[in-house]
Amino acid sequence: MKKIITASLLAIITFTGFSQTLKNTSYKNQSGEKVLRLECTLPIGLTETWKLFTTDEKLQKWIAPLAHIELKSGGYILTNYDKSKSLSDSSSIKLPIISFIDYELLVLKVILNDNFVKSVRENDANLQEVIQFIKVDNKHTIIVSSMIGWGTGADWDKTYNFFEKGNEWTYKELLKNHK
C-alpha cells in the first residue's frame, strides 16, 4: 500500500512540478468516516523536514511561538500561540505522541479543549493526526497529514470545519517558514 501511495504522489509531482502549494485531498474512507487530509511538498530533504516536526527550535518557526516536544512514544508536543503566556499555562495545547517511526511517521492524539462543546470533547478518544513523511529526492519531501477518528453530527461537523481551516493555516505557515 505504501508503494502505491508513494508512486501516486510521485506521479502527481512529475506532472505538476514541485509546487509549494497545499492540497486538501480529504475524503471518506471505506467505512464512511471522514479523513481530513492535507498534502504539501517541501523543497528540503527528509532529514531537515523531520527536524521541523521534532525539534523545539524548528517547531517554533512555524507551528507556534512557544513549542516543546518530547519525542518518544508516550511523549508529547506542547504549544502556545500567545507569546505572553508560558507552556505551563492552561491555554497551551498538548498533543500526546501515540507513536512514531523516524523520518516516516508521527501519530498524535488530538485532545479537544474547552473551546469545543462538551459532547464532542467527551467522545474524542479516536481523534488523531497521522503525519507521513515521504522522501521524493534529496531536496524534496512530501508531507501528508490525515486527521482521523471524527464523530458524526452537527457538533462534529463544526469541529471538523474548525480543524480544516486551522490545519490549512498551520501547514501554510510550514510552507512559508520551512527553513
MDTraj code that builds the backbone (N, CA, C; nanometers):
import mdtraj as md
import numpy as np

residues = "MET LYS LYS ILE ILE THR ALA SER LEU LEU ALA ILE ILE THR PHE THR GLY PHE SER GLN THR LEU LYS ASN THR SER TYR LYS ASN GLN SER GLY GLU LYS VAL LEU ARG LEU GLU CYS THR LEU PRO ILE GLY LEU THR GLU THR TRP LYS LEU PHE THR THR ASP GLU LYS LEU GLN LYS TRP ILE ALA PRO LEU ALA HIS ILE GLU LEU LYS SER GLY GLY TYR ILE LEU THR ASN TYR ASP LYS SER LYS SER LEU SER ASP SER SER SER ILE LYS LEU PRO ILE ILE SER PHE ILE ASP TYR GLU LEU LEU VAL LEU LYS VAL ILE LEU ASN ASP ASN PHE VAL LYS SER VAL ARG GLU ASN ASP ALA ASN LEU GLN GLU VAL ILE GLN PHE ILE LYS VAL ASP ASN LYS HIS THR ILE ILE VAL SER SER MET ILE GLY TRP GLY THR GLY ALA ASP TRP ASP LYS THR TYR ASN PHE PHE GLU LYS GLY ASN GLU TRP THR TYR LYS GLU LEU LEU LYS ASN HIS LYS".split()
xyz = np.array([
    [0.0823, -0.1199, 0.0000],
    [0.0000, 0.0000, 0.0000],
    [0.0862, 0.1257, 0.0000],
    [0.1927, 0.1266, 0.0816],
    [0.2804, 0.2441, 0.0871],
    [0.3427, 0.2715, -0.0492],
    [0.3814, 0.1650, -0.1202],
    [0.4413, 0.1829, -0.2519],
    [0.3423, 0.2449, -0.3492],
    [0.2146, 0.2062, -0.3385],
    [0.1125, 0.2608, -0.4270],
    [0.0930, 0.4089, -0.3985],
    [0.0836, 0.4455, -0.2697],
    [0.0666, 0.5865, -0.2332],
    [0.1864, 0.6668, -0.2795],
    [0.3059, 0.6178, -0.2520],
    [0.4264, 0.6889, -0.2915],
    [0.4329, 0.7039, -0.4429],
    [0.4044, 0.5986, -0.5159],
    [0.4071, 0.6047, -0.6618],
    [0.3045, 0.7042, -0.7135],
    [0.1859, 0.7053, -0.6538],
    [0.0821, 0.8003, -0.6955],
    [0.1254, 0.9432, -0.6700],
    [0.1820, 0.9685, -0.5528],
    [0.2274, 1.1034, -0.5208],
    [0.3423, 1.1456, -0.6118],
    [0.4332, 1.0544, -0.6398],
    [0.5434, 1.0872, -0.7298],
    [0.4932, 1.1178, -0.8700],
    [0.3910, 1.0452, -0.9141],
    [0.3333, 1.0712, -1.0454],
    [0.2713, 1.2103, -1.0499],
    [0.2016, 1.2480, -0.9427],
    [0.1411, 1.3816, -0.9372],
    [0.2499, 1.4877, -0.9449],
    [0.3572, 1.4682, -0.8692],
    [0.4669, 1.5663, -0.8684],
    [0.5321, 1.5742, -1.0052],
    [0.5510, 1.4608, -1.0702],
    [0.6141, 1.4587, -1.2013],
    [0.5342, 1.5429, -1.3007],
    [0.4020, 1.5350, -1.2932],
    [0.3194, 1.6081, -1.3884],
    [0.2975, 1.7534, -1.3492],
    [0.3041, 1.7839, -1.2200],
    [0.2727, 1.9197, -1.1767],
    [0.3951, 1.9995, -1.1355],
    [0.5101, 1.9364, -1.1232],
    [0.6288, 2.0062, -1.0757],
    [0.6291, 2.0122, -0.9236],
    [0.7344, 2.0682, -0.8675],
    [0.7473, 2.0759, -0.7231],
    [0.6824, 2.2034, -0.6719],
    [0.5550, 2.2019, -0.6629],
    [0.4796, 2.3178, -0.6177],
    [0.4770, 2.3241, -0.4658],
    [0.4877, 2.4453, -0.4134],
    [0.4795, 2.4627, -0.2692],
    [0.3373, 2.4973, -0.2282],
    [0.2415, 2.4365, -0.2909],
    [0.1027, 2.4614, -0.2558],
    [0.0521, 2.3529, -0.1625],
    [-0.0507, 2.3875, -0.0912],
    [-0.1152, 2.2940, -0.0013],
    [-0.2384, 2.2399, -0.0713],
    [-0.2527, 2.1089, -0.0706],
    [-0.3677, 2.0454, -0.1349],
    [-0.4542, 1.9800, -0.0289],
    [-0.5832, 2.0077, -0.0350],
    [-0.6786, 1.9402, 0.0522],
    [-0.7310, 1.8203, -0.0255],
    [-0.6918, 1.7017, 0.0166],
    [-0.7324, 1.5779, -0.0508],
    [-0.8201, 1.4943, 0.0420],
    [-0.9023, 1.5615, 0.1219],
    [-0.9896, 1.4943, 0.2182],
    [-1.0882, 1.4024, 0.1472],
    [-1.1342, 1.3027, 0.2198],
    [-1.2256, 1.2050, 0.1627],
    [-1.2952, 1.1291, 0.2754],
    [-1.3845, 1.0383, 0.2383],
    [-1.4433, 0.9445, 0.3337],
    [-1.3826, 0.8082, 0.3052],
    [-1.3396, 0.7398, 0.4121],
    [-1.2790, 0.6078, 0.3931],
    [-1.3855, 0.5022, 0.3647],
    [-1.3441, 0.3782, 0.3493],
    [-1.4384, 0.2728, 0.3101],
    [-1.5436, 0.2456, 0.4160],
    [-1.5220, 0.2943, 0.5387],
    [-1.6232, 0.2816, 0.6446],
    [-1.7156, 0.4021, 0.6493],
    [-1.6938, 0.4979, 0.5612],
    [-1.7766, 0.6177, 0.5572],
    [-1.7321, 0.7252, 0.6551],
    [-1.6135, 0.7076, 0.7154],
    [-1.5621, 0.8049, 0.8113],
    [-1.4820, 0.9129, 0.7386],
    [-1.4929, 1.0362, 0.7873],
    [-1.4186, 1.1462, 0.7277],
    [-1.2696, 1.1337, 0.7564],
    [-1.1900, 1.1705, 0.6587],
    [-1.0460, 1.1827, 0.6734],
    [-1.0102, 1.3238, 0.6262],
    [-0.9653, 1.4072, 0.7199],
    [-0.9198, 1.5421, 0.6854],
    [-0.7744, 1.5295, 0.6438],
    [-0.7503, 1.5396, 0.5141],
    [-0.6178, 1.5100, 0.4601],
    [-0.5621, 1.6304, 0.3852],
    [-0.4425, 1.6717, 0.4242],
    [-0.3717, 1.7815, 0.3585],
    [-0.2356, 1.7315, 0.3132],
    [-0.1935, 1.7768, 0.1951],
    [-0.0655, 1.7344, 0.1393],
    [0.0121, 1.8559, 0.0890],
    [0.1427, 1.8501, 0.1079],
    [0.2292, 1.9538, 0.0519],
    [0.3677, 1.8945, 0.0288],
    [0.4419, 1.9605, -0.0588],
    [0.5792, 1.9204, -0.0870],
    [0.6713, 2.0322, -0.0414],
    [0.7646, 1.9987, 0.0459],
    [0.8641, 2.0954, 0.0920],
    [0.9899, 2.0832, 0.0069],
    [1.0521, 2.1963, -0.0271],
    [1.1730, 2.1928, -0.1090],
    [1.2987, 2.1718, -0.0243],
    [1.2910, 2.0768, 0.0665],
    [1.4047, 2.0396, 0.1510],
    [1.4042, 1.8890, 0.1686],
    [1.5186, 1.8354, 0.2062],
    [1.5314, 1.6915, 0.2229],
    [1.4560, 1.6376, 0.3428],
    [1.4484, 1.5072, 0.3481],
    [1.3741, 1.4374, 0.4522],
    [1.4279, 1.4669, 0.5920],
    [1.5593, 1.4689, 0.6093],
    [1.6172, 1.4924, 0.7419],
    [1.5781, 1.6296, 0.7954],
    [1.5876, 1.7326, 0.7114],
    [1.5502, 1.8676, 0.7551],
    [1.3999, 1.8787, 0.7783],
    [1.3218, 1.8122, 0.6957],
    [1.1768, 1.8136, 0.7150],
    [1.1403, 1.7500, 0.8480],
    [1.2015, 1.6373, 0.8793],
    [1.1757, 1.5680, 1.0065],
    [1.2060, 1.6611, 1.1239],
    [1.3150, 1.7357, 1.1148],
    [1.3526, 1.8282, 1.2233],
    [1.2474, 1.9373, 1.2443],
    [1.1787, 1.9779, 1.1376],
    [1.0739, 2.0795, 1.1504],
    [0.9635, 2.0353, 1.2459],
    [0.9435, 1.9055, 1.2553],
    [0.8373, 1.8498, 1.3392],
    [0.8885, 1.7970, 1.4727],
    [1.0200, 1.7802, 1.4862],
    [1.0710, 1.7063, 1.6031],
    [1.1733, 1.7822, 1.6866],
    [1.1940, 1.9111, 1.6606],
    [1.2833, 1.9908, 1.7446],
    [1.2113, 2.1188, 1.7864],
    [1.2369, 2.1616, 1.9084],
    [1.1727, 2.2820, 1.9612],
    [1.1975, 2.4022, 1.8707],
    [1.3233, 2.4235, 1.8361],
    [1.3611, 2.5405, 1.7575],
    [1.2849, 2.5480, 1.6256],
    [1.2741, 2.4367, 1.5560],
    [1.2065, 2.4355, 1.4256],
    [1.0542, 2.4453, 1.4421],
    [0.9973, 2.3805, 1.5429],
    [0.8528, 2.3919, 1.5669],
    [0.8132, 2.5367, 1.5936],
    [0.8983, 2.6089, 1.6644],
    [0.8695, 2.7484, 1.6989],
    [0.8699, 2.8393, 1.5769],
    [0.9315, 2.7965, 1.4691],
    [0.9348, 2.8784, 1.3479],
    [0.8033, 2.8717, 1.2697],
    [0.7251, 2.7635, 1.2869],
    [0.6071, 2.7518, 1.2027],
    [0.4801, 2.7108, 1.2749],
    [0.4894, 2.6376, 1.3833],
    [0.3655, 2.5881, 1.4432],
    [0.3113, 2.6817, 1.5507],
    [0.3988, 2.7341, 1.6342],
    [0.3582, 2.8277, 1.7403],
    [0.4843, 2.8898, 1.7995],
    [0.4743, 3.0137, 1.8480],
    [0.5941, 3.0786, 1.9027],
    [0.6489, 3.0090, 2.0272],
    [0.5634, 2.9405, 2.0992],
    [0.6069, 2.8604, 2.2140],
    [0.5799, 2.7147, 2.1797],
    [0.6839, 2.6337, 2.1761],
    [0.6667, 2.4926, 2.1413],
    [0.7770, 2.4088, 2.2051],
    [0.7381, 2.2905, 2.2494],
    [0.8332, 2.1948, 2.3060],
    [0.7867, 2.0547, 2.2685],
    [0.8822, 1.9684, 2.2369],
    [0.8499, 1.8302, 2.2035],
    [0.9315, 1.7360, 2.2902],
    [0.8658, 1.6320, 2.3353],
    [0.9306, 1.5169, 2.3989],
    [0.9084, 1.4026, 2.3003],
    [1.0047, 1.3798, 2.2117],
    [0.9885, 1.2829, 2.1038],
    [1.0111, 1.1417, 2.1550],
    [0.9013, 1.0741, 2.1831],
    [0.9014, 0.9326, 2.2210],
    [0.7563, 0.8868, 2.2218],
    [0.7353, 0.7587, 2.2069],
    [0.6003, 0.7067, 2.2217],
    [0.5588, 0.7347, 2.3651],
    [0.4457, 0.8009, 2.3827],
    [0.4047, 0.8460, 2.5152],
    [0.4533, 0.9862, 2.5456],
    [0.5302, 1.0458, 2.4540],
    [0.5753, 1.1843, 2.4693],
    [0.4652, 1.2793, 2.4257],
    [0.5030, 1.3997, 2.3867],
    [0.4027, 1.4989, 2.3509],
    [0.4664, 1.6167, 2.2774],
    [0.3794, 1.6933, 2.2128],
    [0.4135, 1.8249, 2.1615],
    [0.3270, 1.9225, 2.2398],
    [0.3897, 2.0252, 2.2957],
    [0.3204, 2.1264, 2.3742],
    [0.3400, 2.2609, 2.3059],
    [0.2296, 2.3342, 2.2803],
    [0.2388, 2.4619, 2.2110],
    [0.1511, 2.5672, 2.2769],
    [0.1868, 2.6915, 2.2516],
    [0.1014, 2.8037, 2.2887],
    [0.1233, 2.9130, 2.1845],
    [0.0131, 2.9658, 2.1323],
    [0.0198, 3.0690, 2.0288],
    [0.0424, 3.2077, 2.0866],
    [0.0275, 3.2224, 2.2172],
    [0.0404, 3.3520, 2.2837],
    [0.1778, 3.3625, 2.3490],
    [0.2629, 3.4492, 2.2925],
    [0.3998, 3.4661, 2.3432],
    [0.4035, 3.5170, 2.4872],
    [0.2978, 3.5826, 2.5306],
    [0.2966, 3.6374, 2.6663],
    [0.2637, 3.5311, 2.7719],
    [0.2267, 3.4126, 2.7280],
    [0.1941, 3.3023, 2.8198],
    [0.3152, 3.2100, 2.8301],
    [0.2994, 3.1035, 2.9061],
    [0.4044, 3.0015, 2.9156],
    [0.3473, 2.8686, 2.8682],
    [0.4342, 2.7733, 2.8501],
    [0.3872, 2.6405, 2.8089],
    [0.3110, 2.5696, 2.9206],
    [0.3264, 2.6163, 3.0442],
    [0.2518, 2.5563, 3.1556],
    [0.1152, 2.6222, 3.1743],
    [0.0846, 2.7257, 3.0942],
    [-0.0433, 2.7947, 3.1025],
    [-0.1564, 2.7027, 3.0550],
    [-0.2748, 2.7211, 3.1112],
    [-0.3898, 2.6362, 3.0748],
    [-0.4319, 2.6549, 2.9292],
    [-0.3884, 2.7641, 2.8652],
    [-0.4230, 2.7860, 2.7247],
    [-0.3320, 2.7082, 2.6286],
    [-0.2293, 2.6424, 2.6804],
    [-0.1394, 2.5637, 2.5948],
    [-0.2109, 2.4402, 2.5419],
    [-0.1655, 2.3942, 2.4270],
    [-0.2233, 2.2766, 2.3623],
    [-0.1228, 2.1627, 2.3743],
    [-0.1698, 2.0491, 2.4245],
    [-0.0831, 1.9323, 2.4398],
    [-0.1327, 1.8228, 2.3460],
    [-0.0416, 1.7760, 2.2604],
    [-0.0710, 1.6663, 2.1677],
    [0.0158, 1.5470, 2.2053],
    [-0.0420, 1.4485, 2.2722],
    [0.0363, 1.3290, 2.3036],
    [0.0834, 1.2574, 2.1766],
    [0.2045, 1.2048, 2.1829],
    [0.2594, 1.1269, 2.0717],
    [0.2229, 0.9811, 2.0951],
    [0.1384, 0.9273, 2.0088],
    [0.0981, 0.7869, 2.0189],
    [0.2137, 0.6981, 1.9762],
    [0.2723, 0.7335, 1.8618],
    [0.3857, 0.6557, 1.8112],
    [0.4556, 0.7356, 1.7021],
    [0.5739, 0.6886, 1.6664],
    [0.6453, 0.7489, 1.5545],
    [0.7441, 0.6476, 1.4992],
    [0.7768, 0.6667, 1.3736],
    [0.8835, 0.5925, 1.3067],
    [0.9743, 0.6997, 1.2490],
    [1.1001, 0.7013, 1.2921],
    [1.1928, 0.8061, 1.2492],
    [1.1851, 0.8290, 1.0989],
    [1.1686, 0.9557, 1.0626],
    [1.1718, 1.0011, 0.9240],
    [1.0600, 0.9451, 0.8366],
    [0.9578, 0.8837, 0.8977],
    [0.8475, 0.8269, 0.8199],
    [0.7099, 0.8670, 0.8697],
    [0.6909, 0.8630, 1.0025],
    [0.5550, 0.8716, 1.0555],
    [0.5547, 0.9330, 1.1943],
    [0.4566, 1.0193, 1.2186],
    [0.4345, 1.0774, 1.3505],
    [0.2842, 1.0728, 1.3750],
    [0.2414, 1.0048, 1.4820],
    [0.0993, 0.9903, 1.5128],
    [0.0707, 1.0631, 1.6436],
    [-0.0185, 1.1628, 1.6357],
    [-0.0524, 1.2464, 1.7502],
    [-0.1968, 1.2244, 1.7931],
    [-0.2204, 1.2199, 1.9221],
    [-0.3558, 1.2148, 1.9762],
    [-0.4048, 1.3581, 1.9865],
    [-0.5204, 1.3865, 1.9329],
    [-0.5782, 1.5196, 1.9414],
    [-0.6775, 1.5203, 2.0572],
    [-0.6501, 1.6044, 2.1554],
    [-0.7384, 1.6193, 2.2708],
    [-0.8073, 1.7544, 2.2587],
    [-0.9382, 1.7513, 2.2494],
    [-1.0140, 1.8750, 2.2326],
    [-1.0228, 1.9500, 2.3650],
    [-1.0053, 2.0816, 2.3585],
    [-1.0087, 2.1630, 2.4800],
    [-1.1474, 2.2247, 2.5001],
    [-1.1567, 2.3161, 2.5955],
    [-1.2848, 2.3765, 2.6320],
    [-1.3444, 2.4663, 2.5237],
    [-1.2737, 2.4900, 2.4159],
    [-1.3302, 2.5668, 2.3047],
    [-1.4322, 2.4852, 2.2250],
    [-1.4390, 2.3557, 2.2520],
    [-1.5310, 2.2677, 2.1805],
    [-1.6418, 2.2231, 2.2757],
    [-1.7581, 2.1925, 2.2206],
    [-1.8727, 2.1544, 2.3046],
    [-1.8439, 2.0245, 2.3796],
    [-1.9050, 2.0122, 2.4939],
    [-1.8795, 1.9005, 2.5848],
    [-1.9063, 1.7650, 2.5181],
    [-2.0136, 1.7558, 2.4424],
    [-2.0484, 1.6267, 2.3811],
    [-1.9396, 1.5771, 2.2860],
    [-1.8723, 1.6698, 2.2181],
    [-1.7634, 1.6331, 2.1274],
    [-1.6383, 1.5984, 2.2082],
    [-1.6067, 1.6811, 2.3084],
    [-1.4888, 1.6548, 2.3932],
    [-1.4976, 1.5183, 2.4608],
    [-1.6154, 1.4799, 2.5012],
    [-1.6327, 1.3522, 2.5715],
    [-1.6213, 1.2317, 2.4784],
    [-1.6206, 1.2570, 2.3490],
    [-1.6172, 1.1475, 2.2517],
    [-1.5019, 1.1611, 2.1528],
    [-1.3897, 1.2202, 2.1970],
    [-1.2764, 1.2412, 2.1063],
    [-1.1675, 1.1351, 2.1206],
    [-1.1998, 1.0209, 2.1795],
    [-1.0988, 0.9182, 2.2088],
    [-1.0234, 0.8697, 2.0854],
    [-1.0862, 0.8734, 1.9689],
    [-1.0218, 0.8213, 1.8475],
    [-0.9641, 0.9295, 1.7575],
    [-0.9740, 1.0555, 1.7977],
    [-0.9278, 1.1651, 1.7133],
    [-0.7750, 1.1722, 1.7142],
    [-0.7151, 1.1605, 1.5962],
    [-0.5699, 1.1568, 1.5817],
    [-0.5275, 1.2318, 1.4562],
    [-0.4012, 1.2734, 1.4568],
    [-0.3389, 1.3244, 1.3345],
    [-0.2235, 1.2312, 1.3007],
    [-0.2279, 1.1771, 1.1814],
    [-0.1234, 1.0882, 1.1307],
    [-0.0459, 1.1683, 1.0262],
    [0.0832, 1.1901, 1.0522],
    [0.1655, 1.2698, 0.9613],
    [0.2683, 1.1785, 0.8961],
    [0.2637, 1.1709, 0.7632],
    [0.3565, 1.0885, 0.6862],
    [0.4631, 1.1773, 0.6234],
    [0.5838, 1.1272, 0.6197],
    [0.6982, 1.1958, 0.5591],
    [0.7468, 1.1069, 0.4447],
    [0.7383, 1.1585, 0.3226],
    [0.7721, 1.0768, 0.2053],
    [0.8858, 1.1448, 0.1294],
    [0.9993, 1.0777, 0.1237],
    [1.1147, 1.1307, 0.0510],
    [1.0891, 1.1190, -0.0984],
    [1.1002, 1.2320, -0.1681],
    [1.0882, 1.2324, -0.3135],
    [1.2275, 1.2176, -0.3735],
    [1.3182, 1.3055, -0.3279],
    [1.4589, 1.3008, -0.3651],
    [1.5343, 1.3730, -0.2541],
    [1.6603, 1.4035, -0.2742],
    [1.7393, 1.4659, -0.1678],
    [1.6987, 1.6092, -0.1361],
    [1.6139, 1.6690, -0.2194],
    [1.5761, 1.8088, -0.1996],
    [1.4248, 1.8307, -0.1900],
    [1.3476, 1.7251, -0.1789],
    [1.2020, 1.7389, -0.1736],
    [1.1420, 1.6303, -0.0852],
    [1.0477, 1.6727, -0.0011],
    [0.9784, 1.5806, 0.0882],
    [0.8292, 1.6118, 0.0851],
    [0.7494, 1.5091, 0.0737],
    [0.6046, 1.5243, 0.0777],
    [0.5587, 1.5018, 0.2218],
    [0.4723, 1.5914, 0.2674],
    [0.4074, 1.5767, 0.3971],
    [0.2612, 1.5445, 0.3698],
    [0.2098, 1.4400, 0.4335],
    [0.0683, 1.4064, 0.4249],
    [0.0149, 1.4016, 0.5672],
    [-0.0756, 1.4931, 0.5989],
    [-0.1395, 1.4989, 0.7302],
    [-0.2819, 1.4483, 0.7161],
    [-0.3164, 1.3453, 0.7928],
    [-0.4518, 1.2897, 0.7897],
    [-0.5084, 1.2889, 0.9311],
    [-0.6162, 1.3632, 0.9513],
    [-0.6850, 1.3580, 1.0801],
    [-0.7990, 1.2585, 1.0674],
    [-0.8010, 1.1658, 1.1611],
    [-0.8994, 1.0580, 1.1596],
    [-0.9649, 1.0471, 1.2978],
    [-1.0745, 0.9725, 1.3033],
    [-1.1409, 0.9487, 1.4309],
    [-1.2539, 1.0465, 1.4600],
    [-1.3094, 1.1071, 1.3552],
    [-1.4179, 1.2040, 1.3709],
    [-1.5474, 1.1352, 1.4093],
    [-1.6274, 1.2034, 1.4892],
    [-1.7622, 1.1579, 1.5186],
    [-1.8575, 1.2107, 1.4123],
    [-1.9859, 1.1922, 1.4358],
    [-2.0870, 1.2381, 1.3404],
    [-2.1837, 1.3341, 1.4083],
    [-2.2503, 1.4143, 1.3277],
    [-2.3485, 1.5092, 1.3781],
    [-2.3019, 1.6527, 1.3594],
    [-2.3915, 1.7461, 1.3870],
    [-2.3654, 1.8884, 1.3627],
    [-2.2465, 1.9407, 1.4431],
    [-2.2349, 1.9009, 1.5693],
    [-2.1227, 1.9498, 1.6506],
    [-1.9900, 1.8960, 1.5991],
    [-1.9875, 1.7719, 1.5526],
    [-1.8654, 1.7167, 1.4949],
    [-1.8333, 1.7846, 1.3615],
    [-1.9369, 1.8186, 1.2850],
    [-1.9142, 1.8908, 1.1594],
    [-1.8477, 2.0259, 1.1867],
    [-1.8921, 2.0959, 1.2912],
    [-1.8307, 2.2237, 1.3286],
    [-1.6852, 2.2029, 1.3706],
    [-1.6591, 2.0967, 1.4442],
    [-1.5232, 2.0663, 1.4883],
    [-1.4344, 2.0359, 1.3680],
    [-1.4844, 1.9558, 1.2759],
    [-1.4114, 1.9233, 1.1531],
    [-1.3781, 2.0519, 1.0763],
    [-1.4776, 2.1394, 1.0600],
    [-1.4568, 2.2647, 0.9861],
    [-1.3520, 2.3519, 1.0547],
    [-1.3526, 2.3553, 1.1873],
    [-1.2519, 2.4306, 1.2621],
    [-1.1119, 2.3785, 1.2288],
    [-1.0938, 2.2461, 1.2341],
    [-0.9623, 2.1878, 1.2076],
    [-0.9245, 2.1977, 1.0602],
    [-1.0208, 2.1921, 0.9723],
    [-0.9891, 2.2080, 0.8299],
    [-0.9253, 2.3442, 0.8067],
    [-0.9865, 2.4490, 0.8597],
    [-0.9313, 2.5842, 0.8440],
    [-0.8004, 2.5991, 0.9219],
    [-0.7991, 2.5517, 1.0459],
    [-0.6800, 2.5654, 1.1298],
    [-0.5608, 2.4893, 1.0762],
    [-0.5818, 2.3668, 1.0319],
    [-0.4719, 2.2874, 0.9779],
    [-0.4212, 2.3451, 0.8466],
    [-0.5121, 2.3957, 0.7647],
    [-0.4681, 2.4603, 0.6406],
    [-0.3794, 2.5801, 0.6732],
    [-0.4188, 2.6623, 0.7700],
    [-0.3372, 2.7764, 0.8107],
    [-0.2006, 2.7284, 0.8611],
    [-0.2012, 2.6272, 0.9470],
    [-0.0770, 2.5770, 1.0059],
    [0.0185, 2.5246, 0.8994],
    [-0.0319, 2.4453, 0.8062],
    [0.0568, 2.3904, 0.7040],
    [0.1004, 2.4968, 0.6023],
    [0.0216, 2.6004, 0.5834],
    [0.0684, 2.7125, 0.5011],
    [0.1833, 2.7835, 0.5712],
    [0.1759, 2.7937, 0.7041],
    [0.2881, 2.8509, 0.7815],
    [0.4128, 2.7639, 0.7647],
    [0.3949, 2.6332, 0.7629],
    [0.5079, 2.5431, 0.7387],
    [0.5716, 2.5724, 0.6033],
    [0.4883, 2.5879, 0.5013],
    [0.5404, 2.6152, 0.3674],
    [0.6148, 2.7488, 0.3626],
    [0.5666, 2.8490, 0.4367],
    [0.6318, 2.9811, 0.4377],
    [0.7600, 2.9809, 0.5199],
    [0.7659, 2.8991, 0.6229],
    [0.8768, 2.9059, 0.7208],
    [0.9497, 2.7729, 0.7333],
    [0.9770, 2.7075, 0.6244],
    [1.0342, 2.5724, 0.6274],
    [1.1847, 2.5681, 0.6479],
    [1.2512, 2.6801, 0.6616],
    [1.3975, 2.6776, 0.6751],
    [1.4401, 2.6838, 0.8187],
])
top = md.Topology()
chain = top.add_chain()
for i, resn in enumerate(residues, 1):
    res = top.add_residue(resn, chain, resSeq=i)
    for name in ("N", "CA", "C"):
        top.add_atom(name, md.element.get_by_symbol(name[0]), res)
traj = md.Trajectory(xyz[None], top)
